[in-house]
Every structure is written in structure tokens, then in C-alpha cells.
Amino acid sequence: MSRALERLWYGGAPTPAWLRPLLGAGEAVYAAGVAARNALFDRGWLSSGRPAGAHIISVGNLHAGGMGKTPVVCFLARQLLGQGLRVAVLTRGHGRVATEDVSFDARALPTAERVGDEPRLLAQRCPGLTLYVGRDRRSLAFRAREEGAEVLLLDDGFQHRRLARGVDIVVADEAAGFGGGALLPRGPLREPPRALTRAHLVWWFAGEGTEPELPPGVSVPMVRARRGLSAVRTPQGATAPALVLAGQAVVLLSGIARPERVERALRGAGADVRGTAFHADHHRFTAPELAEAQALAAREGAWLVTTEKDAQRLPDGAAHVLVEEVELLEGQSALGAALARAGL
């Protein structure tokens, strides 16, 4: 996703008059394609399949990135692994260079170029989790089940209807809302908001003074949660509580969707943000880009900080790494009911 489109979608820049009809035409074509594809699945003309005996949970969203799917997958994986279940994640591995199917776990971490930054991060954060990376996640599901997985977490799966699932969880961000209902490329949505009627649970990440609000005509159980900075990992590998950010000068280097959210979190933790270097989601940092960010931090007498996801694409020790944790605020019973629906 380009930074230019993000700024248009989320209010960072006005849409030029000449561009509006082009975006509108693109949206109309895209919307027609989405409607036709969903109709084929709804009427059974395109089929969904699943391996026998697997508990399948899809975690997806309506937006084109930046809502927090990976933290939710991690939260669920840890909870299920803690129950002694064999859990696997099925994922595309966005941003990777390799094209072959890959399976791995934390015991032997491949590079982000081979598997993608998010799968690599999930393996690091969830010991015992197995990752299956590839384009055809339905075939990966059958393979994972054959290799002993009991629970399959389908990452970014709401639109991947070829794989049947027991539960659809859709992640949303109260601060982002639903983009005024605008679809790609005019807005950030992959599907119209009414598509939430297919979901079994909406996982809201708390905004800044906002309340969750579902689109008209949509009634779905909700979980409300918060992402917060919990720690900072130093370039030497030590871990300190996020309290060390208070009063600390920092420069933020990031290539994720909606990095302004991380900048706001840093300011909320009391950090003195002296500069930012933002790139597109899954950006592969070059040596000159890293050197430029490090030089800016040195001039400002600041730490160079980055996210855990970005750290997968950077050399070890290149920056201080911000560690986030998910806290459930409301809806534990709704989450329990969703897991029960999946047979868990």
C-alpha cells in the first residue's frame, strides 16, 4: 500500500480534483468485481473446502492493512497454545521475495525476504507456533492438518473464501472507522461495510476518545481491545519497560501501514519525537535509507526506534525496537463464544 494513498484515505492530504474521477471509476470497477465474486460464493457456484477435523479461525479485515490483524493472531495463538493445542497459521507472507511454499517455526527462523515480516514476527513471539506461508492457503490447510495441526488460524482470511472456516473475526480500528464506506482505490476498504454481516465477531482496537460503531444494519458481537507499548528492546538485546521512553528523544523509522499510530503511541508514552522516516508497508530498507535515519538520530541526540515488524527487515541491532502488547478491555464472553463456535 502506498503512503500517498494512505494520506488520501485517512485525511493526511486532500485529493486533487483531477484524481477524483479516476479514483471513482477505479472504485466502480473494483466494487463490481467484489460483488460478483461474493455472489458466486453465496450461491455456491464457487466452492469452499476444509480439511476434516480442523478447527479453523479466520482473522481478517475490511481495510487494506493497518488494522492490527497480526497482534490479534498472536493473541489467539498464545491463548490456544497455552491450552496445549497444536496451532498453525496460514498466511500469504506479504512483502516477501520468495514464491515457494514454506513452513517453519521459531527453532529455525528464515529471513523476511523468504517468508515475510509478519510470519517471522509471529514465530518469534509465539514459541510452539508453526507457520505455513504460500499463495494457496486452502492447500496449506490440508498440509498443516496432515502434519498434525489441530487449530488453523487463517491470517488475512476474510476475503479468502475458498477455505471454509468455523469463525470469521474481523479486526477494525475505532480511530480509522470504515473509511466513509469508500472502496479501493478511492478509499481503504476491500469490501463494503455491510460485508460485516458475514463476520461472527468484530475485534475493535480502541481509538482516542472514540466509541465502536458498526455500520447501519449490521449486528455482530464485539471485542474491544487496546494495543500499547509495553517495552523497548535495545540494540544490544536488553529489554527495558516502556517507561524509559518518557522524556527520551527518538526518531521513528517505519515501513508499516498507518505508522502515525505508532508516532502517537510514542508521544503518549512521553517520548520527544524529533523526526520520522516513513515508508510503504513491508518496505525493504536499503543500507542508505538506514544510514540516513541513523545519522538523523545521531544529529538529534536521539534513539532510532522502530517496530517489531520493521525489525524483521532490518539488521540486528540497527535500532531500538518497540514492543507492543494487546490488552482485552471488553468482550471476553463474546470471544469465548466465538471460539466455542469453532469447536474450542
Secondary structure, 3 states (H helix, E strand, C coil): CCHHHHHHHCCCCCCCCCCHHHHHHHHHHHHHHHHHHHHHHHCCCCCCECCCCCEEEEEECCECCCCCHHHHHHHHHHHHHCCCCCEEEEECCCCCCCCCCEEECCCCCCCHHHHCHHHHHHHHHCCCCEEEECCCHHHHHHHHHHCCCCEEEEECCCCCCCECCCEEEEEEECCCCCHHHCECCCCCECCCHHHHHHCCEEEEECCCCCCCCCCCCCCCCEEEEEEEEEEEECCCCCEEEHHHHCCCEEEEEECCCCCHHHHHHHHHCCCEEEEEEECCCCCCCCHHHHHHHHHHHHHHCCEEEEEHHHHCCCCCCCCEEEEEEEEEEECHHHHHHHHHHCCC
